[in-house]
């Protein structure tokens, strides 16, 4: 099946020019710098702003999928439950994907879009000489494979385990580096 068979895809909020930060404003704006390939949004880093009143905003909801459509890395990020604490929109270089079928889990779809077959498709279909981008029609025609819901749950469980193992390994490396620096400092001062 194709992505357009299971989602609605909308472009991010059409800001004109730079996004003006307004402390304590009601709306948070998710930009590329606030997202990570490991499917995380750093909500505390999102700037607050006011939206022009002439256009109604389609605020983000839990389980929306943000797809980074511009740049060298096109990836998907699942919107987590923390979005309930905010009125949030995304910058224009994202597409917001909302599932239209219950047979595909949002976490699975975000995972699938970040995997090798989808990434190869995006690299092959990206346009632009300086800044690569993915057109909506290209995104909507992304091939999707959706196994049974039980298998989707199992794959997501495995992906989450791998993510936790990667974080633990990074923490161990960081701790080892701190230990080596402490030993070197101790040697220097004795």
C-alpha positions as CSV (number, residue, x, y, z in Angstrom):
1,X,0.0,0.0,0.0
2,X,1.0,3.7,-0.2
3,X,1.2,6.2,2.6
4,X,-1.7,8.2,1.1
5,X,-3.9,5.1,1.6
6,X,-3.5,5.3,5.4
7,X,-2.8,9.0,6.4
8,X,-3.8,12.6,5.7
9,X,-0.8,14.7,5.1
10,X,-0.7,18.5,5.7
11,X,2.1,21.0,5.5
12,X,3.3,22.7,8.6
13,X,2.0,26.2,9.6
14,X,2.8,28.7,6.9
15,X,4.8,31.3,8.8
16,X,5.9,34.2,6.7
17,X,9.6,35.0,7.5
18,X,11.3,34.3,10.8
19,X,9.2,33.0,13.7
20,X,9.1,35.7,16.4
21,X,9.6,34.4,19.9
22,X,7.2,35.8,22.4
23,X,7.8,34.7,26.0
24,X,4.8,33.0,27.6
25,X,2.7,33.2,24.5
26,X,0.1,30.4,24.1
27,X,1.5,28.6,21.1
28,X,4.7,26.5,20.8
29,X,6.3,26.0,17.5
30,X,8.2,22.7,16.8
31,X,11.2,23.3,14.5
32,X,13.8,20.9,13.2
33,X,16.2,21.9,16.0
34,X,13.6,20.6,18.5
35,X,13.3,17.1,17.0
36,X,15.6,14.1,17.0
37,X,15.8,11.1,14.7
38,X,15.2,8.8,17.7
39,X,11.6,10.1,17.6
40,X,11.8,12.7,20.3
41,X,10.6,16.3,20.6
42,X,12.3,18.5,23.1
43,X,9.2,20.5,24.1
44,X,11.1,22.8,26.5
45,X,13.3,24.0,23.6
46,X,10.3,25.0,21.4
47,X,9.8,28.7,21.1
48,X,6.5,30.3,22.1
49,X,4.8,32.7,19.7
50,X,1.5,34.2,18.7
51,X,-0.2,33.1,15.5
52,X,-1.7,35.6,13.0
53,X,-5.4,35.6,13.8
54,X,-6.6,35.5,10.2
55,X,-5.7,31.8,9.8
56,X,-7.0,29.0,12.1
57,X,-4.3,26.6,13.2
58,X,-4.5,22.9,13.1
59,X,-2.8,22.1,16.4
60,X,-0.8,18.9,16.9
61,X,-2.3,15.9,18.6
62,X,-0.8,12.9,20.3
63,X,0.1,10.2,17.7
64,X,0.5,12.7,14.9
65,X,3.7,12.0,12.9
66,X,6.0,14.9,12.0
67,X,7.9,14.3,8.8
68,X,11.0,16.4,8.1
69,X,10.7,17.2,4.4
70,X,13.7,19.5,3.9
71,X,17.4,18.9,4.4
72,X,19.8,16.0,4.0
73,X,18.0,13.7,6.4
74,X,14.2,13.1,6.0
75,X,12.9,11.4,9.1
76,X,9.7,10.9,11.1
77,X,9.0,11.9,14.7
78,X,6.0,10.6,16.7
79,X,4.2,13.3,18.7
80,X,4.1,12.1,22.3
81,X,1.5,12.5,25.1
82,X,3.3,15.7,26.3
83,X,1.6,17.6,23.5
84,X,-1.5,17.7,25.6
85,X,0.2,20.4,27.7
86,X,0.5,22.7,24.8
87,X,-1.1,24.3,21.8
88,X,1.5,23.4,19.2
89,X,2.1,23.8,15.5
90,X,5.1,22.8,13.3
91,X,7.2,25.0,11.1
92,X,6.7,24.8,7.3
93,X,9.5,22.3,6.6
94,X,7.4,19.5,8.2
95,X,4.5,17.5,7.0
96,X,2.0,16.4,9.7
97,X,0.7,12.9,9.1
98,X,-2.5,11.7,10.7
99,X,-3.5,8.1,10.4
100,X,-6.9,7.5,8.9
101,X,-7.0,3.7,9.7
102,X,-6.7,1.9,13.0
103,X,-4.9,-1.1,11.4
104,X,-1.5,0.8,11.5
105,X,0.0,1.9,14.8
106,X,1.4,5.5,14.8
107,X,4.6,4.3,16.4
108,X,5.0,1.6,13.8
109,X,4.5,4.0,10.9
110,X,7.0,6.5,12.3
111,X,9.5,3.6,12.7
112,X,8.8,2.4,9.2
113,X,9.4,5.8,7.7
114,X,12.8,5.9,9.4
115,X,13.9,2.5,8.1
116,X,16.2,1.7,5.2
117,X,13.6,1.0,2.5
118,X,11.8,4.3,3.1
119,X,15.0,6.2,3.5
120,X,16.3,4.9,0.2
121,X,13.0,5.9,-1.4
122,X,13.4,9.5,0.0
123,X,17.0,9.8,-1.1
124,X,16.1,8.6,-4.6
125,X,13.0,10.9,-4.9
126,X,14.4,14.1,-3.2
127,X,14.5,17.2,-5.3
128,X,16.7,20.3,-5.3
129,X,20.4,21.0,-5.9
130,X,21.3,22.9,-2.8
131,X,18.6,22.0,-0.2
132,X,16.9,18.7,-0.9
133,X,13.2,18.4,-0.3
134,X,10.4,15.9,-0.5
135,X,7.3,17.0,-2.3
136,X,3.9,16.0,-0.7
137,X,3.1,13.8,-3.7
138,X,6.4,11.9,-3.3
139,X,5.7,11.5,0.5
140,X,2.2,10.3,-0.2
141,X,3.4,7.7,-2.6
142,X,5.9,6.1,-0.1
143,X,5.5,2.3,-0.1
144,X,4.2,1.1,3.2
145,X,4.3,-2.4,4.6
146,X,2.0,-3.0,7.6
147,X,2.0,-6.4,9.2
148,X,-0.6,-7.5,11.8
149,X,-1.1,-5.3,14.8
150,X,0.5,-7.9,17.0
151,X,3.6,-8.0,14.9
152,X,3.7,-4.1,14.8
153,X,3.6,-4.1,18.6
154,X,6.4,-6.6,18.7
155,X,8.5,-4.6,16.3
156,X,7.9,-1.4,18.3
157,X,8.8,-3.2,21.5
158,X,12.1,-4.4,19.9
159,X,12.8,-0.9,18.6
160,X,12.2,0.6,22.1
161,X,14.5,-1.9,23.7
162,X,17.3,-1.1,21.1
163,X,16.8,2.6,21.8
164,X,17.2,2.0,25.6
165,X,20.3,-0.1,25.0
166,X,21.8,2.6,22.8
167,X,21.1,5.2,25.5
168,X,22.7,3.0,28.2
169,X,25.8,2.4,26.0
170,X,26.2,6.1,25.4
171,X,25.9,6.7,29.2
172,X,28.5,4.1,29.9
173,X,30.9,5.7,27.4
174,X,30.2,9.1,28.9
175,X,30.9,7.8,32.4
176,X,34.1,6.1,31.2
177,X,35.3,9.4,29.7
178,X,34.6,11.2,32.9
179,X,36.5,8.6,34.9
180,X,39.5,8.9,32.5
181,X,39.5,12.7,32.8
182,X,39.3,12.5,36.6
183,X,42.3,10.1,36.7
184,X,44.2,12.4,34.4
185,X,43.4,15.4,36.6
186,X,44.4,13.5,39.7
187,X,47.7,12.5,38.2
188,X,48.4,16.1,37.2
189,X,47.8,17.4,40.7
190,X,49.9,14.8,42.6
